[in-house]
Amino acid sequence: LVTEGDLPEEGSGSVADTGDSVCSEIFESQVHPADLPLIPLEELQEFVEETRGRWDRAQLALDSWSTFGRFYWSAHDARQAPGLNVNDQK
């Protein structure tokens, strides 16, 4: 385990060669999963349903934009067709 005395002082330019990394010390200091409170199943199900709902709405929005893009470019291509002048169709 790396102790504070093993770490180089800020700006010293040296690196402690202890075999342990600062990252491992940080991870060891985190709360162990067994110590975390359990989330009730109902809350998890509600979270999943809300997330799925958001994903569905996002997918619908993407589909709408995709459809809009296809129509837009089809109309654009039609306007660019030879012999067709939109201003002459009055």
N, CA, C and O atoms as CSV, one atom per row, in Angstrom:
chain,resi,resn,atom,element,x,y,z
A,1,LEU,N,N,0.850,-1.193,0.000
A,1,LEU,CA,C,0.000,0.000,0.000
A,1,LEU,C,C,0.885,1.243,0.000
A,1,LEU,O,O,1.874,1.309,0.730
A,2,VAL,N,N,0.533,2.202,-0.801
A,2,VAL,CA,C,1.291,3.450,-0.888
A,2,VAL,C,C,0.853,4.353,0.255
A,2,VAL,O,O,-0.338,4.576,0.468
A,3,THR,N,N,1.820,4.860,0.975
A,3,THR,CA,C,1.495,5.823,2.022
A,3,THR,C,C,1.874,7.202,1.528
A,3,THR,O,O,2.560,7.350,0.517
A,4,GLU,N,N,1.424,8.198,2.244
A,4,GLU,CA,C,1.674,9.562,1.801
A,4,GLU,C,C,3.170,9.864,1.733
A,4,GLU,O,O,3.609,10.651,0.895
A,5,GLY,N,N,3.953,9.239,2.616
A,5,GLY,CA,C,5.393,9.438,2.619
A,5,GLY,C,C,6.079,8.829,1.408
A,5,GLY,O,O,7.173,9.254,1.036
A,6,ASP,N,N,5.437,7.819,0.778
A,6,ASP,CA,C,6.007,7.171,-0.403
A,6,ASP,C,C,5.831,7.997,-1.665
A,6,ASP,O,O,6.560,7.806,-2.638
A,7,LEU,N,N,4.876,8.908,-1.659
A,7,LEU,CA,C,4.581,9.690,-2.856
A,7,LEU,C,C,5.581,10.830,-2.993
A,7,LEU,O,O,5.989,11.421,-1.993
A,8,PRO,N,N,5.979,11.142,-4.225
A,8,PRO,CA,C,6.917,12.256,-4.416
A,8,PRO,C,C,6.246,13.576,-4.091
A,8,PRO,O,O,5.036,13.733,-4.256
A,9,GLU,N,N,7.047,14.518,-3.628
A,9,GLU,CA,C,6.502,15.838,-3.354
A,9,GLU,C,C,6.178,16.533,-4.658
A,9,GLU,O,O,6.825,16.296,-5.678
A,10,GLU,N,N,5.188,17.380,-4.622
A,10,GLU,CA,C,4.753,18.076,-5.816
A,10,GLU,C,C,5.893,18.928,-6.361
A,10,GLU,O,O,6.520,19.696,-5.632
A,11,GLY,N,N,6.149,18.774,-7.664
A,11,GLY,CA,C,7.183,19.565,-8.306
A,11,GLY,C,C,8.577,18.998,-8.150
A,11,GLY,O,O,9.529,19.590,-8.659
A,12,SER,N,N,8.741,17.855,-7.455
A,12,SER,CA,C,10.083,17.298,-7.260
A,12,SER,C,C,10.602,16.613,-8.506
A,12,SER,O,O,11.812,16.463,-8.669
A,13,GLY,N,N,9.696,16.188,-9.402
A,13,GLY,CA,C,10.113,15.549,-10.639
A,13,GLY,C,C,10.443,14.084,-10.479
A,13,GLY,O,O,10.719,13.416,-11.475
A,14,SER,N,N,10.427,13.554,-9.266
A,14,SER,CA,C,10.719,12.132,-9.072
A,14,SER,C,C,9.423,11.356,-8.891
A,14,SER,O,O,8.391,11.906,-8.507
A,15,VAL,N,N,9.505,10.065,-9.178
A,15,VAL,CA,C,8.334,9.209,-9.060
A,15,VAL,C,C,8.669,8.097,-8.090
A,15,VAL,O,O,9.724,7.475,-8.208
A,16,ALA,N,N,7.795,7.835,-7.135
A,16,ALA,CA,C,8.018,6.753,-6.179
A,16,ALA,C,C,7.899,5.419,-6.894
A,16,ALA,O,O,6.945,5.193,-7.639
A,17,ASP,N,N,8.865,4.534,-6.672
A,17,ASP,CA,C,8.841,3.226,-7.320
A,17,ASP,C,C,8.504,2.176,-6.272
A,17,ASP,O,O,9.381,1.436,-5.826
A,18,THR,N,N,7.234,2.107,-5.875
A,18,THR,CA,C,6.818,1.175,-4.829
A,18,THR,C,C,6.128,-0.045,-5.400
A,18,THR,O,O,5.871,-0.999,-4.665
A,19,GLY,N,N,5.817,-0.047,-6.702
A,19,GLY,CA,C,5.074,-1.156,-7.296
A,19,GLY,C,C,3.578,-0.918,-7.226
A,19,GLY,O,O,2.816,-1.518,-7.984
A,20,ASP,N,N,3.153,-0.050,-6.324
A,20,ASP,CA,C,1.732,0.306,-6.225
A,20,ASP,C,C,1.529,1.629,-6.937
A,20,ASP,O,O,2.416,2.483,-6.941
A,21,SER,N,N,0.380,1.794,-7.528
A,21,SER,CA,C,0.110,3.062,-8.197
A,21,SER,C,C,-0.808,3.914,-7.347
A,21,SER,O,O,-1.500,3.420,-6.456
A,22,VAL,N,N,-0.799,5.175,-7.633
A,22,VAL,CA,C,-1.707,6.093,-6.947
A,22,VAL,C,C,-3.144,5.682,-7.219
A,22,VAL,O,O,-4.011,5.810,-6.355
A,23,CYS,N,N,-3.395,5.180,-8.449
A,23,CYS,CA,C,-4.751,4.761,-8.807
A,23,CYS,C,C,-5.243,3.646,-7.901
A,23,CYS,O,O,-6.399,3.661,-7.477
A,24,SER,N,N,-4.381,2.674,-7.597
A,24,SER,CA,C,-4.825,1.567,-6.756
A,24,SER,C,C,-5.185,2.072,-5.369
A,24,SER,O,O,-6.111,1.562,-4.739
A,25,GLU,N,N,-4.455,3.073,-4.892
A,25,GLU,CA,C,-4.775,3.649,-3.589
A,25,GLU,C,C,-6.145,4.319,-3.629
A,25,GLU,O,O,-6.932,4.201,-2.690
A,26,ILE,N,N,-6.416,5.013,-4.711
A,26,ILE,CA,C,-7.711,5.682,-4.851
A,26,ILE,C,C,-8.830,4.655,-4.866
A,26,ILE,O,O,-9.844,4.827,-4.189
A,27,PHE,N,N,-8.650,3.570,-5.648
A,27,PHE,CA,C,-9.695,2.555,-5.717
A,27,PHE,C,C,-9.893,1.859,-4.376
A,27,PHE,O,O,-11.022,1.528,-4.012
A,28,GLU,N,N,-8.817,1.634,-3.645
A,28,GLU,CA,C,-8.934,0.985,-2.343
A,28,GLU,C,C,-9.686,1.863,-1.360
A,28,GLU,O,O,-10.306,1.349,-0.428
A,29,SER,N,N,-9.647,3.168,-1.544
A,29,SER,CA,C,-10.310,4.076,-0.618
A,29,SER,C,C,-11.802,4.213,-0.910
A,29,SER,O,O,-12.534,4.806,-0.118
A,30,GLN,N,N,-12.255,3.672,-2.033
A,30,GLN,CA,C,-13.666,3.773,-2.395
A,30,GLN,C,C,-14.507,2.851,-1.514
A,30,GLN,O,O,-13.986,1.917,-0.905
A,31,VAL,N,N,-15.792,3.119,-1.453
A,31,VAL,CA,C,-16.714,2.310,-0.659
A,31,VAL,C,C,-16.834,0.931,-1.284
A,31,VAL,O,O,-17.030,0.804,-2.493
A,32,HIS,N,N,-16.719,-0.081,-0.476
A,32,HIS,CA,C,-16.853,-1.463,-0.956
A,32,HIS,C,C,-18.310,-1.702,-1.343
A,32,HIS,O,O,-19.206,-1.245,-0.633
A,33,PRO,N,N,-18.576,-2.407,-2.452
A,33,PRO,CA,C,-19.961,-2.628,-2.897
A,33,PRO,C,C,-20.856,-3.247,-1.831
A,33,PRO,O,O,-22.052,-2.958,-1.786
A,34,ALA,N,N,-20.295,-4.092,-0.973
A,34,ALA,CA,C,-21.109,-4.731,0.067
A,34,ALA,C,C,-21.603,-3.713,1.088
A,34,ALA,O,O,-22.590,-3.961,1.780
A,35,ASP,N,N,-20.927,-2.573,1.187
A,35,ASP,CA,C,-21.316,-1.547,2.156
A,35,ASP,C,C,-22.345,-0.567,1.602
A,35,ASP,O,O,-22.848,0.283,2.336
A,36,LEU,N,N,-22.658,-0.679,0.323
A,36,LEU,CA,C,-23.632,0.226,-0.283
A,36,LEU,C,C,-25.050,-0.234,0.037
A,36,LEU,O,O,-25.302,-1.435,0.134
A,37,PRO,N,N,-25.977,0.706,0.203
A,37,PRO,CA,C,-27.366,0.302,0.474
A,37,PRO,C,C,-27.987,-0.343,-0.765
A,37,PRO,O,O,-27.680,0.028,-1.898
A,38,LEU,N,N,-28.855,-1.304,-0.524
A,38,LEU,CA,C,-29.543,-1.962,-1.635
A,38,LEU,C,C,-30.669,-1.074,-2.143
A,38,LEU,O,O,-31.340,-0.401,-1.360
A,39,ILE,N,N,-30.870,-1.076,-3.437
A,39,ILE,CA,C,-31.952,-0.304,-4.040
A,39,ILE,C,C,-33.141,-1.241,-4.205
A,39,ILE,O,O,-32.991,-2.331,-4.758
A,40,PRO,N,N,-34.321,-0.838,-3.736
A,40,PRO,CA,C,-35.501,-1.707,-3.877
A,40,PRO,C,C,-35.773,-2.048,-5.340
A,40,PRO,O,O,-35.542,-1.232,-6.232
A,41,LEU,N,N,-36.260,-3.247,-5.569
A,41,LEU,CA,C,-36.529,-3.734,-6.917
A,41,LEU,C,C,-37.488,-2.812,-7.665
A,41,LEU,O,O,-37.328,-2.590,-8.865
A,42,GLU,N,N,-38.482,-2.277,-6.961
A,42,GLU,CA,C,-39.455,-1.396,-7.610
A,42,GLU,C,C,-38.766,-0.154,-8.178
A,42,GLU,O,O,-39.095,0.298,-9.275
A,43,GLU,N,N,-37.807,0.394,-7.424
A,43,GLU,CA,C,-37.088,1.578,-7.907
A,43,GLU,C,C,-36.252,1.242,-9.130
A,43,GLU,O,O,-36.172,2.035,-10.069
A,44,LEU,N,N,-35.626,0.064,-9.123
A,44,LEU,CA,C,-34.839,-0.348,-10.282
A,44,LEU,C,C,-35.728,-0.527,-11.506
A,44,LEU,O,O,-35.369,-0.110,-12.608
A,45,GLN,N,N,-36.893,-1.150,-11.309
A,45,GLN,CA,C,-37.815,-1.349,-12.435
A,45,GLN,C,C,-38.291,-0.009,-12.980
A,45,GLN,O,O,-38.387,0.174,-14.194
A,46,GLU,N,N,-38.588,0.923,-12.087
A,46,GLU,CA,C,-39.030,2.258,-12.506
A,46,GLU,C,C,-37.924,2.960,-13.304
A,46,GLU,O,O,-38.190,3.591,-14.327
A,47,PHE,N,N,-36.686,2.843,-12.824
A,47,PHE,CA,C,-35.551,3.445,-13.523
A,47,PHE,C,C,-35.396,2.845,-14.919
A,47,PHE,O,O,-35.173,3.570,-15.888
A,48,VAL,N,N,-35.513,1.521,-15.019
A,48,VAL,CA,C,-35.379,0.843,-16.316
A,48,VAL,C,C,-36.479,1.297,-17.262
A,48,VAL,O,O,-36.216,1.565,-18.435
A,49,GLU,N,N,-37.722,1.386,-16.762
A,49,GLU,CA,C,-38.845,1.818,-17.609
A,49,GLU,C,C,-38.646,3.254,-18.091
A,49,GLU,O,O,-38.891,3.556,-19.259
A,50,GLU,N,N,-38.202,4.138,-17.197
A,50,GLU,CA,C,-37.958,5.532,-17.594
A,50,GLU,C,C,-36.848,5.607,-18.639
A,50,GLU,O,O,-36.947,6.355,-19.613
A,51,THR,N,N,-35.794,4.826,-18.427
A,51,THR,CA,C,-34.673,4.824,-19.369
A,51,THR,C,C,-35.115,4.303,-20.727
A,51,THR,O,O,-34.756,4.861,-21.764
A,52,ARG,N,N,-35.901,3.224,-20.714
A,52,ARG,CA,C,-36.418,2.686,-21.981
A,52,ARG,C,C,-37.309,3.708,-22.671
A,52,ARG,O,O,-37.248,3.863,-23.891
A,53,GLY,N,N,-38.139,4.409,-21.897
A,53,GLY,CA,C,-39.007,5.434,-22.469
A,53,GLY,C,C,-38.207,6.543,-23.128
A,53,GLY,O,O,-38.544,7.002,-24.219
A,54,ARG,N,N,-37.133,6.975,-22.449
A,54,ARG,CA,C,-36.278,8.015,-23.037
A,54,ARG,C,C,-35.620,7.511,-24.310
A,54,ARG,O,O,-35.532,8.235,-25.302
A,55,TRP,N,N,-35.152,6.253,-24.277
A,55,TRP,CA,C,-34.498,5.678,-25.454
A,55,TRP,C,C,-35.497,5.594,-26.602
A,55,TRP,O,O,-35.164,5.917,-27.743
A,56,ASP,N,N,-36.730,5.159,-26.301
A,56,ASP,CA,C,-37.757,5.060,-27.344
A,56,ASP,C,C,-38.047,6.427,-27.957
A,56,ASP,O,O,-38.164,6.552,-29.176
A,57,ARG,N,N,-38.165,7.460,-27.105
A,57,ARG,CA,C,-38.430,8.810,-27.618
A,57,ARG,C,C,-37.261,9.311,-28.460
A,57,ARG,O,O,-37.461,9.948,-29.494
A,58,ALA,N,N,-36.052,9.022,-28.017
A,58,ALA,CA,C,-34.874,9.429,-28.794
A,58,ALA,C,C,-34.846,8.704,-30.133
A,58,ALA,O,O,-34.518,9.300,-31.159
A,59,GLN,N,N,-35.188,7.420,-30.124
A,59,GLN,CA,C,-35.199,6.650,-31.367
A,59,GLN,C,C,-36.264,7.188,-32.324
A,59,GLN,O,O,-36.023,7.286,-33.528
A,60,LEU,N,N,-37.439,7.536,-31.794
A,60,LEU,CA,C,-38.498,8.114,-32.631
A,60,LEU,C,C,-38.043,9.441,-33.243
A,60,LEU,O,O,-38.305,9.717,-34.413
A,61,ALA,N,N,-37.359,10.254,-32.439
A,61,ALA,CA,C,-36.862,11.536,-32.957
A,61,ALA,C,C,-35.846,11.303,-34.075
A,61,ALA,O,O,-35.876,11.985,-35.099
A,62,LEU,N,N,-34.947,10.337,-33.875
A,62,LEU,CA,C,-33.967,10.032,-34.924
A,62,LEU,C,C,-34.651,9.515,-36.183
A,62,LEU,O,O,-34.282,9.887,-37.297
A,63,ASP,N,N,-35.651,8.654,-35.999
A,63,ASP,CA,C,-36.387,8.130,-37.153
A,63,ASP,C,C,-37.087,9.255,-37.906
A,63,ASP,O,O,-37.098,9.276,-39.137
A,64,SER,N,N,-37.675,10.198,-37.152
A,64,SER,CA,C,-38.360,11.327,-37.788
A,64,SER,C,C,-37.383,12.162,-38.596
A,64,SER,O,O,-37.677,12.540,-39.730
A,65,TRP,N,N,-36.222,12.453,-38.020
A,65,TRP,CA,C,-35.222,13.232,-38.741
A,65,TRP,C,C,-34.724,12.487,-39.965
A,65,TRP,O,O,-34.467,13.090,-41.006
A,66,SER,N,N,-34.587,11.175,-39.838
A,66,SER,CA,C,-34.131,10.372,-40.971
A,66,SER,C,C,-35.154,10.433,-42.103
A,66,SER,O,O,-34.794,10.594,-43.269
A,67,THR,N,N,-36.441,10.304,-41.744
A,67,THR,CA,C,-37.513,10.388,-42.738
A,67,THR,C,C,-37.534,11.777,-43.365
A,67,THR,O,O,-37.646,11.914,-44.583
A,68,PHE,N,N,-37.424,12.812,-42.521
A,68,PHE,CA,C,-37.392,14.185,-43.019
A,68,PHE,C,C,-36.235,14.360,-44.000
A,68,PHE,O,O,-36.395,14.970,-45.057
A,69,GLY,N,N,-35.074,13.825,-43.643
A,69,GLY,CA,C,-33.899,13.939,-44.511
A,69,GLY,C,C,-34.118,13.285,-45.859
A,69,GLY,O,O,-33.724,13.828,-46.891
A,70,ARG,N,N,-34.747,12.114,-45.852
A,70,ARG,CA,C,-35.012,11.426,-47.127
A,70,ARG,C,C,-35.952,12.254,-47.999
A,70,ARG,O,O,-35.710,12.407,-49.196
A,71,PHE,N,N,-37.028,12.794,-47.407
A,71,PHE,CA,C,-37.965,13.617,-48.180
A,71,PHE,C,C,-37.305,14.902,-48.661
A,71,PHE,O,O,-37.498,15.319,-49.803
A,72,TYR,N,N,-36.530,15.521,-47.786
A,72,TYR,CA,C,-35.860,16.769,-48.145
A,72,TYR,C,C,-34.951,16.555,-49.345
A,72,TYR,O,O,-35.007,17.316,-50.311
A,73,TRP,N,N,-34.107,15.515,-49.289
A,73,TRP,CA,C,-33.163,15.302,-50.374
A,73,TRP,C,C,-33.857,14.813,-51.640
A,73,TRP,O,O,-33.392,15.091,-52.746
A,74,SER,N,N,-34.969,14.085,-51.490
A,74,SER,CA,C,-35.731,13.684,-52.682
A,74,SER,C,C,-36.287,14.918,-53.378
A,74,SER,O,O,-36.211,15.037,-54.601
A,75,ALA,N,N,-36.849,15.841,-52.590
A,75,ALA,CA,C,-37.393,17.077,-53.161
A,75,ALA,C,C,-36.266,17.917,-53.760
A,75,ALA,O,O,-36.422,18.510,-54.828
A,76,HIS,N,N,-35.152,17.961,-53.075
A,76,HIS,CA,C,-34.001,18.716,-53.574
A,76,HIS,C,C,-33.535,18.144,-54.918
A,76,HIS,O,O,-33.276,18.890,-55.863
A,77,ASP,N,N,-33.433,16.817,-54.989
A,77,ASP,CA,C,-33.007,16.176,-56.239
A,77,ASP,C,C,-34.008,16.439,-57.357
A,77,ASP,O,O,-33.620,16.652,-58.506
A,78,ALA,N,N,-35.308,16.425,-57.018
A,78,ALA,CA,C,-36.340,16.668,-58.027
A,78,ALA,C,C,-36.228,18.091,-58.569
A,78,ALA,O,O,-36.408,18.319,-59.765
A,79,ARG,N,N,-35.928,19.051,-57.683
A,79,ARG,CA,C,-35.782,20.442,-58.125
A,79,ARG,C,C,-34.571,20.619,-59.023
A,79,ARG,O,O,-34.536,21.509,-59.873
A,80,GLN,N,N,-33.579,19.764,-58.825
A,80,GLN,CA,C,-32.349,19.871,-59.613
A,80,GLN,C,C,-32.438,19.123,-60.944
A,80,GLN,O,O,-31.506,19.162,-61.747
A,81,ALA,N,N,-33.566,18.440,-61.174
A,81,ALA,CA,C,-33.702,17.644,-62.402
A,81,ALA,C,C,-33.640,18.562,-63.617
A,81,ALA,O,O,-34.169,19.672,-63.579
A,82,PRO,N,N,-33.003,18.114,-64.691
A,82,PRO,CA,C,-32.907,18.947,-65.894
A,82,PRO,C,C,-34.293,19.245,-66.474
A,82,PRO,O,O,-35.161,18.373,-66.504
A,83,GLY,N,N,-34.488,20.472,-66.929
A,83,GLY,CA,C,-35.746,20.855,-67.557
A,83,GLY,C,C,-36.821,21.284,-66.582
A,83,GLY,O,O,-37.907,21.679,-67.007
A,84,LEU,N,N,-36.549,21.218,-65.268
A,84,LEU,CA,C,-37.564,21.609,-64.287
A,84,LEU,C,C,-37.123,22.908,-63.635
A,84,LEU,O,O,-36.081,22.968,-62.983
A,85,ASN,N,N,-37.920,23.936,-63.816
A,85,ASN,CA,C,-37.635,25.212,-63.190
A,85,ASN,C,C,-38.817,25.534,-62.301
A,85,ASN,O,O,-39.924,25.748,-62.795
A,86,VAL,N,N,-38.599,25.569,-61.001
A,86,VAL,CA,C,-39.679,25.781,-60.035
A,86,VAL,C,C,-40.370,27.117,-60.285
A,86,VAL,O,O,-41.579,27.217,-60.076
A,87,ASN,N,N,-39.655,28.140,-60.722
A,87,ASN,CA,C,-40.234,29.465,-60.941
A,87,ASN,C,C,-41.192,29.489,-62.130
A,87,ASN,O,O,-42.050,30.369,-62.197
A,88,ASP,N,N,-41.071,28.550,-63.070
A,88,ASP,CA,C,-41.946,28.513,-64.243
A,88,ASP,C,C,-43.287,27.839,-63.969
A,88,ASP,O,O,-44.146,27.819,-64.851
A,89,GLN,N,N,-43.494,27.286,-62.770
A,89,GLN,CA,C,-44.713,26.518,-62.492
A,89,GLN,C,C,-45.787,27.366,-61.834
A,89,GLN,O,O,-46.511,26.854,-60.980
A,90,LYS,N,N,-45.921,28.600,-62.177
A,90,LYS,CA,C,-46.928,29.471,-61.551
A,90,LYS,C,C,-48.259,29.337,-62.222
A,90,LYS,O,O,-49.220,29.996,-61.824
